[in-house]
């Protein structure tokens, strides 16, 4: 009988583990996080006019400009994170060969080049880190109409994973030429609003998308819901994290010739603003501020919520300044963000020792 307790204990622990792994949804509370306060330093560059996004590739920070920046200015900028100097500009505005209109940077491990998806020009462009021209070094035209206004990240074998603006599927996979080769996950009906179609739910859940090509973890984060959807590319399984707020936002659905659209009140608090997936953790920039807050005071987000790769909540990093984008430098253990103050720049936060 002396072996009976260890065997029962093993069975109990195994059943608990299996039960956790078989679940597809987890609800969380704010008290599930350990809070850590962070201060920052800021770097400012005159060349950047109205930054829209920030990405990190190697030791280079890639900044893209909003579409409303005058056409004569470059669309992108490269910053050296090693010494915080301005490297060069990239991206000449235009619809011709090697030109670009609205760049979405696709991060890779390439030390010589970076990729940009331009939906307006229906192409993926390659830019060199080393030459001084604004033009791309090559273009690949996209002919598949399913490659619409999506957020793209790299998967294995040079394929792309994308989140469409409106679709019954949560994630689409495209080959290197932009042809649709796979669909993953369908949107589930909502008990609160059973009349909503899957296309309408995709708009309601819309937001940010990012991932890590090395560990195969990709994350969808909703702008107007406390909802993270974690996708394991290796197993093709989804896991959702809901909360702390579970109530749906107030919204109105509008249909047009260009597809559906969800509108939200200007004072409706937004939720997740940006995602970065490191080797061990999921970093998500959390807002809680509304569009009116941003217009009146420049506040976008002052909190980073950190989860492990299975979606378990770990830490809340409360920031000393508002930022709108997020990138993680695992070599220097730093967090980078675009500031939203009167003179926007790049904020640098040191990752706490607890996370290392």
N, C-alpha and C positions, 0 to 999 in steps of 0.2 A: 504493500500500500504506500510505501514511501515515495514511489514514482508517480503516484496518481495526481498529486497537486501540481507538479511541474507540467505534466501533460495537459491537465485542464487549463492551466494558466496559458500554455502555448496556444491551445485551441481558442481561448477567449481573445488573446491578443491578435491572433490571425483573423478571427471573425471581425474584430473591430477594424483592422486594417482593410480587410476586403470590403466591409460596409462603406468605409470612407472612399475607397477607390471606385466603388460602383455608383456612388452618388454623382449626379450631374450638376447639382446646385448647392451652394452654401450661403446662408445668411450670416452677416457679420454686424457687430456693433462697434461704435467708436472706441469703447473701452477695450476692445481686443488689440488695439495698437499701443505700443510704448511710445510716449512723446519725447522728442529730442529737438531742442532749439538750435538753429544754425544762423550764423552771420556770414556775410559775403564781402567780397571786393568787386569792383566794377571796372571794366575796360571799355573805353569809348573810341569809336573810329568815325572820322568825318566823312569817309567815303560811303558809309551805309546811310541810306536816306529813310526808308520806311520798311524795315525788315519784317518779313512774314513768317519765315521758318528758319530753324537752326538744326544742323546735323553735324555729327563728328565722324570722320573717316581717318583712321590713323591718328596723327597729331594735328590734322587740319580741320578747322571748323568751317563749315560751308553755310553761308547765309544767302537766302533768296529774298528778293524784293517783292512787295505787293504789286499787283497788276496795274495799279493807278499811278505808279512812279512814271514820270515822263519818259517817252520812248528813247530819247537820246542817252539815257543812263544805262549802265550794265544791269543785267538781271540778277547777277550773283557775285559773291565776294568770298575770297579764301583768306582765313586768318590763321597764323601760326600760334597754336596753343602752347608751344614750348617756351616762347619768349614774348608772346602777345604783341606781335608786329603784324602789320597789314602785308599780306603776300601779293595778291593780285586780284583783278576783276575778271569775270567770265560772263559770257552770254550776251550776244548782240540781239536787240529786239528785232523781230521780223518773222515773216512767214515763208522765207526762202530757205534754200539748203543751208544747213549748219547754223541757222538762226533759231531763236526761241521766243515764245511769248510769255508763258506762265509756267515756270519750272517747278517740278516736284523732284527733289533729290532722292535718289535710291542708293542707300549706303551699301558698300561692299568692303572687302578686305584688300582691294587693289591699291597698291602704293603709287601707281603711275597715272591712273585715270579714275574719274567718277561718272556715274550715270545720272541722267535726268529724263524724267517722263514729262512730256508736254502734250496734254490732251488737246489743246487748241490746234496744234500742228499735227496731231495724230502720229507721234513718233517718239522713239526713245533715242536720245543722243548721248554720245560719249565725249567727255571733255578731258583734256590732258592737264595734269598738275604742273607740267614742266614748261609748256610753251606760253607765250605772252599774248597770243591772239584771243579776242573775245569769242571767236567762232568755235563751234564744236569740231572735233576731229573726224567724226562720222555720225551718220543718222541711220536709223532703221525705221522705215515707215510701217505703221500698223494698219492692217486692212480689215481685221475682224471687227465687226460693229459691236460685239459684246465687250470689247476693250473700251469702255466709255469713261466717264468721270470717276475713276477709281483711285484709291491710294495703293501704291505698289511697293512691295518689299521683295527682296531676293529670297528664293528657296534653294533647294539643292539642284544640281545639274544645270544651273543657269536659268531655271524657271522662275516665274514671278507669282507671288500670291497677291491678290487684290481684293479690296472691299468695295463693291459697287455702291453707288448712291441709292439705287432702288433695285431690289432683287429678292426673290424668294429664298436664295441661298446666302449664307453668311460670308463665305469666302470662295473666291474663284481662283483657279490656277491656270496660268498661261505659259506656253513654251517661249523660248527666247525670241521668236518672231511675233509674239503677241497673239497666237492662236489659242482659243480656249481648249483646255485639255482635262479639266476636272472641276467639280463643284463639291463643296463641303458644308454640311449643316443646313437645316431648314429652320426658319423662324417658327417658334411655337405660338399658339394662340394665347391671348391674355385673358385670364378670368375676369379682370376688371372691365375689359372692353372686348367681349367675344365677337363683336361685329367687325372688328378691324381685320383686314386681309393681311396676308403675309407681306405684301409689298408695302402696305401702310406701316406695319410693325417695323420693317427694315428702315423706314424713314424715321420713325420714332426712336429707334435704338441707334441711329446713326451717330458717328463721331470719329474717333481716332483709331489708327491701326499701325502696329509696329511689331517687330519680332527680332529673333536672334537666329541667324542662319546656322550657327554652330550647334546649339542645343535643340533647335527645332521648335522652340516655344514662340507662339505668335499671339497677340492680344488685341481684341477689339474693346474699345472703351467708349461708352455713350456720353455725349455732351450734356444731355438733359435728363439722364437717369443715373442712379447709383448702381451701375451695372458694368462689370467686367466679364468678358467672354474669352477664356484662355483656350487656345487651340494647340494640341500637340501634333505636329506635322508627321511625326514618326508613327503614331498610333491612329491618327485621323480622328481623335476624340476631342470633344468640347467639354469645358467645365466652367460654370458661371458662378460669379461672386456677386451677391446682391446686398445692398445696404451700405451704411446704416439706414438711409432713407429708402423706403420701399414704395411710397406713394408715387403714382404716375404724375407727371407735370400736366398742367392745363395746356391744351393745344387745339389747333384747328387744321383740318386737312383740306388741301386745295388741289384740284385736278386741272391740268392744262395740256396743250398739245405737246409739251416737252416733258410730260410725266407728272408725277405727284410731288407735293411739297408740304411739309409740316411747318406751321408758324407758331411761335411761342410769344407770350407777353414779354415786353421789354424788361419787366421787373422779375421775371422767372429766373431763379438762381441756376447757373450752369454747374456742371459736375466735373467730368474729366476733360482736361485740356491737352495733355500730351503723354506719351508713353516712351519708356526706354527699357529694354530687356537685356540684362547683363548675364554673365555666366551663371549666377546664383539667384538673382532676384528680379522682380518686376517693379520698376519705379513708375509711378503714375502721378502726374501733376493734377492736383485737385483744386477746384475753384471755390464754389459756394457763393460767388458774386454774380450779379446779373449784368446784362448789357448796359443798363442805366448806371450801375456802379462804375463800370469801365469808362463810360462817357464822362461822368461827373468827377471821378477821382483817379482814373487810370488804374484801378485795381482789377487784376485779372485772376491771379492765383498766388497764394502764399503758403502752400502746403504740398508736400510730396508724400504720398502714401506708398509704403513698400510692402510687397507680398513675396513669399517664396514662389518657386516655379509651379507649385501645386495650388496656389491661390490662398494659402494661409496668411492672414494679416500679421505683420511683424512690427513696423515702426511708422510713426507720423513725424515727418520732419517739418517743423514750423519755421518759415523763412523770414528773414528780416526785411525783405523787399519783394514786391510783386514781379512775377515773371510770366511769360506766355508760351515758352517752349522749353524743351528738356533734352539733355544729352548726358551720357555717363562716360567718363574717361576712367577705364579700369586700370590703366597704367599708372596714372598719377593720383587715383582715388579722389576725383573731383566731379562735381555736378555743375553743368553749364546751363544757363537759361537766358533768354532775351528779356531784358527789363522793360517795364511798361511805364516808366516815369517820364518827365518832360524831356530828358535827353537820353533816349534809349541806348543801351549798350549790352555788353555780355557780363552777366553776374557769375561769379565763381564761388562755389560752396565746397568746403572740404567734407568728404564722406566720413561720418563718425566711426570711431574704432570698433564699435559694437557690430558694424556691418562687415568688417574686414576679416 
